[in-house]
């Protein structure tokens, strides 16, 4: 079965093809992203988008696009496509596309009369270099190719306007040329695997528009600099390789470099393989440290996302060494904050009060995938340090009360994963006091710690203290959160109990250790299933609750108000599936398998082969936000692993 192949009828229909994007990364922060027809619809789109740490912590678009032109008998056929004002697309290269296939790597086949030209793009791992292989599959007469590079040299979140400050000078390189348009940027080397003629013909292409930014209320019209064009003849059956990178390359090595990189690719012929490929694209290697990006195209490394996504993006794709590398980096940052109050410049949000709890959850997933003994040896010390850091109320916004529950102040600042800020910097969805998932995670962490040290000598004092708190929570959690309607309050602060039906209560059902009995968990699960479950995950708010806004669309203020007020989050399906299977056992397997169909459909929608950040809470459940989101991919991979275990009667 081909998951990521699209024929001519879809490709020439811009209403459909422009809604589908492709993403390829080098696992070191750089990426290539555009639509499947090659028309950029976001300012973050580009052929070569790279981080430049010497400038800032953002990504920068170096090469926006490369327009190919086929010339036969003196007649040019331009294969590129850009959108301009008035809903005008020019040129209309999409009409020459015969098929697009991304099962292995992005491959586009064009047909212009008797000419059949294939185009394959591949990113070099851990190097800021994109290769494009062109093969003239068929031609009945002499054929010439031209290539026009659209240069940006700008922050991926900004736009470029025509100016006279750029440096138009270029250097001849072996097989091409190089440019550096502005100070502070690296040179962009554009080279071919055989000698090519570069014709200097500088022009600004003004008024290129990005529809996705227009929808979101951002600046969406920009000018791009085209310095000229490359030109070369090509014979039937011949292949040439184009390289765009920030360093010179031996053009004789491009073919072997391409072949070597191709062999390392995961063939995306199944739902699992699509998710595995997507998971590995979040890896970020910076010097000797490994991180996990929360998503693309605009996210920066965040502590909470790292701990939630690390197990699924590594352990459940058979990459345990990467799990340890990511966790070693993140735990070192967390340990520095616990010990000295030092925040990490690379991993944002390490000071958030629930981060230590999610760290223990991630470690617990490792124990589940291996053994308690392995986990104790590798992570026992940090688990203990976190537990007693919390018990001693050493965190500035995480306090253990007499009833054993954790209290955090979220009135003026966001403290949980529901962290969007409204105008004025205040939380758009304020949550404060006893948060339900904080305390479910806390109870689970205490019980997990007790299981880790079960056979450890000289731990009686630690064991007694943790057991005492867990026993208190056994009583206080139920008394505090379980209400007469059969579900759990989202948070409780003093005499105030938040009645909104939200998905955070699912963790009290899904975690290995729950303070609720089976009957109580079944009752809560029924409410979640009835009011929050969609084919794309759990809604962030029930349609029956006040303020329900299911559609995440429009300008920024509109989106902020809707962000956690109804749209569905795929990553919550991980906890939901785990809870469902724990409560219903084998009888729940077929239901969870059916629920995954909604995610399998996404492999050919939105950003193909991955899962969007969030989905509208009402049909048709349109994907929105970031085009590829780590916690979503990770947790669906974890669901697949859970189903595998149940189907194997483990």
C-alpha positions in Angstrom: 0.0 0.0 0.0 1.3 3.5 -0.9 0.6 6.0 1.9 2.1 9.1 0.4 1.5 9.0 -3.3 -0.7 11.5 -5.1 -1.7 11.5 -8.7 -2.2 14.2 -11.3 -5.8 14.8 -10.6 -5.1 15.9 -7.0 -1.8 17.7 -7.8 -3.4 20.1 -10.3 -6.3 20.9 -8.0 -4.7 23.6 -5.9 -7.6 23.7 -3.5 -6.5 20.2 -2.4 -2.8 20.2 -3.1 -2.0 23.5 -1.3 -3.4 22.1 1.9 -0.8 19.3 1.9 2.7 20.0 3.1 5.9 18.1 3.3 8.6 18.3 5.9 12.1 16.9 5.9 14.8 17.6 8.5 18.5 17.0 9.1 18.0 16.1 12.8 20.1 19.1 13.8 17.5 21.8 13.5 17.5 22.6 9.8 14.6 21.6 7.6 12.9 21.8 4.2 9.2 22.5 4.1 6.7 23.4 1.4 3.5 22.2 -0.2 3.5 19.0 -2.3 3.3 21.2 -5.5 6.2 23.3 -4.3 4.2 26.5 -3.7 5.2 28.1 -0.4 2.2 29.1 1.6 3.9 30.0 4.9 6.8 32.4 5.6 8.5 29.4 7.4 8.5 27.4 4.1 11.7 27.1 2.2 14.1 24.7 0.5 16.8 25.3 3.0 15.8 26.7 6.4 18.6 26.5 9.1 19.3 27.6 12.6 22.1 30.2 12.9 23.1 30.1 16.6 25.6 32.9 16.2 22.7 35.3 15.3 19.8 34.1 17.5 17.8 31.0 18.4 15.4 31.2 15.5 15.5 29.5 12.1 16.4 31.4 8.9 15.2 30.9 5.4 18.3 30.8 3.1 16.9 29.4 -0.1 13.2 29.9 -0.5 12.7 28.0 -3.7 14.3 26.9 -6.9 12.2 27.3 -10.1 13.0 24.7 -12.8 12.5 25.5 -16.5 12.5 22.9 -19.3 13.5 24.2 -22.7 12.9 22.4 -25.9 13.1 23.8 -29.4 13.6 27.2 -27.8 10.3 27.0 -25.9 10.5 27.4 -22.1 8.2 25.5 -19.7 8.5 26.8 -16.1 7.8 24.2 -13.5 7.7 26.6 -10.5 4.6 28.1 -8.8 4.1 31.2 -6.6 1.0 33.0 -5.5 0.6 36.7 -6.1 -2.1 39.3 -5.3 -5.5 38.7 -6.7 -5.3 35.0 -6.3 -2.9 34.8 -9.2 -0.6 31.9 -9.5 2.5 32.3 -11.7 4.0 30.3 -13.2 1.7 27.4 -13.2 4.2 24.6 -13.0 1.8 22.3 -11.1 -0.1 21.6 -14.3 2.9 19.6 -15.5 3.0 17.3 -12.5 2.1 13.7 -13.3 2.5 12.3 -9.8 4.1 13.0 -6.4 5.4 10.2 -4.2 6.8 10.6 -0.7 6.9 7.0 0.5 10.7 7.1 0.7 11.8 10.6 -0.1 9.9 13.5 -1.8 9.7 12.6 -5.6 7.9 14.7 -8.2 7.5 13.5 -11.8 6.8 16.2 -14.4 5.6 15.7 -18.0 6.1 18.4 -20.5 5.1 17.2 -24.0 7.5 14.3 -24.6 9.7 15.2 -21.7 9.5 13.3 -18.4 11.6 14.7 -15.6 11.8 13.4 -12.1 12.9 15.4 -9.1 13.9 13.9 -5.8 14.8 15.9 -2.6 16.9 14.6 0.3 18.3 16.2 3.4 21.8 15.2 4.6 21.7 14.2 8.2 23.3 16.5 10.7 24.5 18.8 7.9 22.9 22.0 6.5 22.7 20.6 3.0 19.8 19.7 0.7 20.3 17.7 -2.4 17.9 17.5 -5.3 18.4 14.8 -8.0 17.0 15.5 -11.4 16.7 12.7 -13.9 15.6 13.1 -17.5 13.5 9.9 -17.8 12.4 10.5 -21.4 12.9 13.2 -24.1 12.6 13.1 -27.9 14.8 16.0 -28.7 17.6 18.2 -27.2 16.7 19.4 -23.7 18.0 22.2 -21.6 17.3 22.9 -17.9 17.3 26.3 -16.2 17.2 26.9 -12.5 16.2 30.2 -10.8 17.0 30.4 -7.1 14.8 32.6 -4.9 17.0 33.9 -2.1 15.6 35.1 1.2 18.4 35.3 3.9 15.9 36.2 6.6 14.4 35.1 9.9 11.8 32.4 9.3 9.2 34.4 11.2 9.8 37.7 9.2 9.3 38.7 5.6 11.7 40.2 3.1 11.1 43.5 1.3 13.0 44.8 -1.7 16.0 46.8 -0.5 19.4 48.1 -1.7 21.3 46.9 1.3 21.9 43.3 0.1 25.2 42.3 -1.4 24.7 41.2 -5.0 28.2 40.0 -5.5 28.8 36.3 -5.9 31.7 33.9 -6.1 32.3 31.3 -8.7 32.5 27.8 -7.1 33.2 24.5 -8.6 29.9 23.5 -10.3 28.1 26.7 -9.2 28.2 29.9 -7.2 27.8 31.2 -3.7 26.1 34.2 -2.2 26.0 36.0 1.1 23.3 38.7 0.9 23.6 40.2 4.4 26.2 40.5 7.2 26.1 37.8 9.8 24.8 35.1 7.5 26.8 32.2 6.3 27.5 31.9 2.6 24.9 29.9 0.6 26.7 27.5 -1.8 24.6 26.4 -4.8 26.4 23.7 -6.8 25.7 21.0 -9.3 27.2 17.6 -9.8 28.5 18.7 -13.2 29.7 22.0 -14.5 27.0 24.6 -15.1 26.7 28.0 -16.6 25.4 30.8 -14.2 23.9 33.7 -16.0 23.7 36.9 -13.8 20.3 38.5 -14.2 19.4 40.0 -10.9 15.7 40.8 -10.3 13.3 41.2 -7.4 10.2 39.2 -7.5 7.7 41.4 -5.7 4.5 40.6 -3.9 4.7 36.8 -3.3 2.0 35.9 -0.9 1.6 33.3 1.8 -2.0 32.2 2.3 -1.5 30.5 5.7 0.0 33.7 7.2 -2.8 35.7 5.7 -5.4 33.5 7.4 -3.6 33.9 10.7 -3.5 37.7 10.5 0.3 38.0 10.0 2.3 39.8 7.4 2.0 37.6 4.3 3.4 39.4 1.3 7.2 39.5 0.5 9.8 40.2 -2.1 12.4 37.7 -3.0 15.7 38.2 -4.8 16.6 36.1 -7.8 20.2 36.8 -8.8 20.1 35.0 -12.2 19.8 31.4 -13.4 21.8 28.3 -13.9 21.6 26.6 -17.3 22.8 23.2 -18.6 21.9 20.6 -21.3 20.7 17.2 -20.1 20.5 14.0 -22.0 17.9 11.3 -21.8 18.6 9.0 -18.9 21.0 11.4 -17.3 20.9 12.5 -13.7 22.2 15.7 -12.2 22.3 16.6 -8.5 21.9 20.1 -7.1 23.3 21.0 -3.7 22.3 23.9 -1.5 24.4 24.2 1.7 26.4 26.6 3.8 29.7 25.1 3.0 31.6 24.2 -0.2 31.2 20.6 -1.4 33.2 18.4 -3.7 30.8 18.0 -6.6 32.2 14.6 -7.4 31.0 13.3 -4.1 27.4 14.4 -4.5 26.3 11.1 -6.1 27.7 8.9 -3.4 26.5 11.4 -0.7 23.0 11.1 -2.1 23.1 7.3 -2.3 24.4 6.9 1.2 21.7 9.2 2.7 19.0 7.4 0.7 19.9 4.0 2.3 19.3 5.4 5.8 15.6 6.3 5.1 12.6 4.6 6.7 10.3 3.5 3.9 6.9 5.0 4.8 4.8 2.1 3.6 2.8 1.7 6.9 1.2 3.8 9.6 3.9 2.9 12.0 6.7 3.7 9.6 5.2 7.1 8.9 5.1 7.9 12.6 8.6 6.5 13.1 10.0 8.6 10.4 8.2 11.6 11.8 9.4 10.9 15.3 13.1 10.9 14.3 12.6 14.3 12.5 12.2 15.9 16.0 15.7 14.9 17.0 18.0 17.8 17.5 21.8 17.3 17.9 23.6 20.4 18.9 27.3 19.9 19.5 27.5 16.8 21.8 24.0 17.2 23.2 20.7 15.8 22.1 17.4 17.5 22.3 13.9 17.0 21.1 12.1 19.7 19.2 8.4 20.1 20.2 7.3 20.5 16.6 7.6 22.4 13.3 7.9 24.9 11.9 8.2 27.5 14.7 8.8 25.7 18.0 11.8 25.8 20.3 12.9 23.1 22.7 10.7 22.9 25.8 11.2 20.8 28.9 7.6 19.6 29.3 7.3 18.5 25.7 10.7 16.8 25.9 9.7 14.6 28.8 6.3 13.8 27.4 7.5 13.0 23.9 10.9 11.4 24.6 9.6 7.8 25.3 7.4 7.6 22.2 9.9 9.3 19.8 12.7 6.9 20.9 11.8 3.8 22.9 8.8 3.0 20.8 10.6 3.3 17.5 13.5 1.0 18.7 15.9 3.7 19.5 16.8 3.3 23.2 20.3 5.0 22.8 18.6 8.2 21.6 16.2 8.1 24.6 19.2 8.1 27.0 20.9 10.9 25.1 17.8 13.1 25.1 17.1 12.3 28.8 20.7 12.9 29.8 20.6 16.4 28.4 17.2 17.2 29.8 17.9 15.7 33.3 21.1 17.6 33.5 19.2 20.8 32.9 16.5 19.8 35.5 19.1 18.8 38.0 20.8 22.2 37.6 17.5 24.0 38.3 16.7 21.8 41.3 20.2 22.2 42.8 21.0 25.8 42.0 17.9 27.4 40.5 19.7 27.8 37.2 17.4 27.8 34.1 18.7 26.3 30.8 19.2 28.6 27.8 18.3 25.9 25.4 15.5 24.0 27.1 12.7 26.4 27.8 10.3 26.1 30.7 12.5 23.9 32.9 11.2 25.9 35.9 7.5 25.0 35.3 6.1 23.2 38.4 4.9 20.1 36.5 8.1 19.5 34.7 9.7 17.3 37.5 6.5 15.2 37.5 6.6 14.6 33.7 10.3 13.8 34.1 9.4 10.9 36.4 6.7 9.8 34.1 9.2 9.6 31.2 11.5 7.6 33.4 8.6 5.3 34.3 8.0 4.6 30.6 11.7 3.5 30.4 11.1 1.1 33.3 8.0 -0.3 31.6 10.0 -0.8 28.4 13.0 -2.4 30.1 12.8 -3.3 33.8 12.7 -1.7 37.3 16.3 -2.9 37.9 17.7 -1.2 34.8 15.7 2.0 35.6 17.0 2.1 39.2 20.6 1.8 38.1 20.2 4.5 35.4 17.7 6.9 36.9 17.0 6.0 40.5 19.1 8.8 41.9 17.4 11.6 40.0 13.9 10.2 40.8 14.8 10.3 44.5 16.2 13.8 44.2 13.0 15.0 42.4 10.7 13.3 44.9 12.4 14.9 47.9 12.8 18.2 46.2 9.0 18.3 46.0 8.4 16.9 49.4 10.6 19.7 50.9 8.6 22.3 48.9 11.9 23.5 47.5 10.3 24.4 44.2 9.2 28.1 44.2 5.7 27.1 42.9 5.0 23.6 44.0 4.0 23.0 47.6 3.0 19.8 49.4 0.1 20.5 51.7 -0.9 18.6 54.8 -3.3 16.5 52.9 -0.4 15.3 50.7 -1.7 17.1 47.6 0.4 19.5 45.5 -0.6 23.2 45.2 0.6 25.7 42.6 -0.3 29.3 42.0 -1.5 29.9 38.4 -3.5 33.1 38.7 -0.9 35.4 37.1 1.1 32.9 35.0 0.5 29.7 33.1 1.8 26.7 35.1 0.5 23.7 33.1 0.5 22.5 29.5 -2.6 24.7 28.9 -0.2 27.6 28.7 -1.5 30.1 26.2 -1.3 33.8 27.2 -4.0 36.3 26.5 -3.6 40.0 25.9 -1.6 41.5 28.8 0.4 38.4 29.4 -2.2 36.7 31.7 -3.2 33.0 31.2 -5.9 32.6 28.6 -7.0 29.5 30.5 -6.1 30.2 34.1 -5.7 27.1 36.3 -4.6 27.4 39.9 -4.5 25.5 43.2 -4.8 21.8 43.2 -4.5 20.8 39.5 -5.9 17.4 38.8 -3.1 16.1 36.6 -0.4 17.5 38.9 -1.8 15.4 41.7 -2.4 12.3 39.6 1.2 12.5 38.5 2.4 13.1 42.0 0.6 10.1 43.5 1.9 8.0 40.6 5.4 9.3 41.1 5.4 8.4 44.8 4.2 4.9 44.2 6.6 4.4 41.3 9.5 5.6 43.6 8.4 3.1 46.2 8.5 0.3 43.6 12.0 1.4 42.5 13.4 1.2 46.1 11.5 -1.9 47.1 14.6 -4.0 47.5 17.1 -1.2 48.2 18.8 -1.3 51.6 19.1 1.8 53.9 16.0 3.5 52.4 13.6 3.1 55.3 13.3 6.8 56.1 12.7 7.6 52.4 10.3 4.7 52.0 8.2 5.7 55.1 7.9 9.3 54.0 6.8 8.5 50.5 4.4 5.8 51.7 2.9 8.2 54.2 2.2 10.8 51.6 0.8 8.3 49.2 -1.6 7.0 51.9 -2.8 10.6 52.5 -3.4 11.2 48.8 -5.4 7.9 48.6 -8.0 9.7 50.7 -7.6 13.4 49.8 -7.5 13.0 46.0 -10.9 11.4 45.9 -12.3 13.9 48.5 -10.9 16.9 46.6 -11.5 16.1 42.9 -14.3 13.5 42.5 -17.7 15.2 42.3 -21.3 14.1 42.5 -21.6 14.1 38.6 -19.1 11.3 38.3 -16.1 13.1 36.9 -13.1 15.0 38.3 -12.8 18.8 38.9 -10.1 20.3 36.7 -8.7 22.2 39.6 -9.7 23.2 43.1 -8.6 26.3 44.8 -9.8 26.9 48.3 -13.6 26.7 48.2 -13.7 27.0 44.4 -14.1 23.9 42.3 -13.7 24.2 38.5 -16.7 22.4 37.0 -15.6 22.6 33.3 -15.2 19.1 31.8 -11.6 19.0 30.6 -9.3 16.1 29.6 -6.7 16.6 32.4 -8.6 14.1 34.6 -7.7 11.3 32.2 -4.3 10.9 33.8 -5.9 9.9 37.1 -7.2 6.9 35.1 -4.2 6.1 32.8 -1.2 6.2 35.1 0.2 3.0 36.5 -0.9 4.0 40.0 -4.3 5.6 40.5 -5.9 6.9 43.7 -9.3 5.9 42.3 -10.9 2.5 42.4 -12.0 0.7 39.3 -15.7 1.7 39.5 -14.7 5.4 40.0 -12.3 5.2 37.1 -15.0 3.6 34.9 -17.4 6.4 35.7 -14.9 9.1 34.8 -13.9 7.3 31.6 -17.6 7.3 30.6 -17.8 11.1 30.9 -14.6 11.6 28.9 -15.8 9.2 26.2 -19.2 10.9 26.0 -18.1 14.5 26.1 -14.5 14.8 25.0 -13.5 11.9 22.7 -13.2 12.7 18.9 -11.5 10.8 16.1 -8.5 13.2 16.5 -8.0 13.0 20.3 -9.7 14.5 23.3 -11.3 17.9 23.2 -9.8 20.4 25.6 -13.3 21.4 26.8 -16.7 19.7 26.6 -19.3 21.2 24.2 -21.5 21.3 27.3 -19.2 23.5 29.2 -19.3 27.3 29.1 -17.0 29.0 26.6 -16.7 26.1 24.2 -15.0 27.2 21.0 -14.1 24.3 18.8 -12.5 26.0 15.8 -8.9 27.2 16.0 -8.9 29.8 13.2 -8.5 33.5 12.5 -6.2 36.2 13.8 -4.1 35.7 16.9 -6.6 36.9 19.6 -9.3 34.7 18.2 -7.0 31.7 18.2 -5.7 32.4 21.7 -9.3 32.3 23.0 -10.0 29.0 21.3 -6.7 27.2 21.9 -7.8 25.3 25.0 -11.5 25.9 24.7 -12.5 22.9 22.6 -10.0 21.9 19.9 -8.9 18.3 20.1 -5.4 17.2 21.1 -4.1 14.0 19.7 -1.5 13.4 22.4 -4.2 12.9 25.0 -5.2 9.8 23.1 -2.2 8.1 24.6 -3.6 8.5 28.2 -7.1 7.8 27.0 -6.2 4.5 25.3 -4.1 3.4 28.3 -7.0 4.1 30.6 -9.5 2.4 28.4 -7.4 -0.7 28.0 -6.7 -0.9 31.8 -10.4 -0.6 32.7 -11.9 -2.8 29.9 -8.9 -5.1 29.1 -9.0 -7.1 25.8 -12.6 -6.1 25.2 -11.4 -2.6 24.6 -8.7 -3.4 22.0 -11.0 -3.3 18.9 -12.4 0.1 20.0 -9.0 1.7 20.4 -7.9 0.2 17.0 -10.9 1.8 15.4 -10.1 5.1 17.0 -6.7 5.1 15.4 -8.2 5.1 12.0 -8.7 8.9 12.4 -5.0 9.3 12.8 -4.0 7.0 10.0 -6.1 9.1 7.7 -3.9 12.1 8.7 -0.9 10.5 7.0 -2.1 11.8 3.7 -3.5 15.1 4.9 -2.1 18.4 6.2 1.6 17.8 6.6 1.8 14.3 5.1 3.3 11.5 7.1 2.9 13.2 10.5 0.3 14.7 12.9 -0.7 18.3 13.3 -0.6 20.2 16.6 -4.4 20.3 17.1 -7.7 19.7 15.4 -11.1 21.4 15.5 -13.3 20.0 18.1 -16.3 19.6 15.7 -16.5 17.8 12.3 -14.7 17.7 9.9 -12.0 17.9 12.6 -9.6 20.1 10.5 -5.9 20.0 11.5 -4.5 23.4 12.7 -1.5 25.0 14.3 2.0 23.5 14.0 2.2 21.1 11.0 4.1 18.4 12.9 3.9 18.0 16.7 6.2 15.7 18.7 3.9 14.8 21.7 1.2 13.8 19.2 3.4 11.5 17.2 5.0 10.1 20.4 1.8 9.2 22.1 0.2 7.6 19.1 3.3 5.5 18.8 2.8 4.5 22.5 -0.8 3.5 21.7 0.4 1.3 18.9 2.9 -0.3 21.4 0.1 -0.8 24.0 -2.1 -2.5 21.4 0.7 -4.8 20.4 1.2 -5.9 24.0 -2.5 -6.5 24.4 -2.8 -8.4 21.2 0.2 -10.5 22.2 -1.6 -11.1 25.6 1.3 -9.5 27.5 
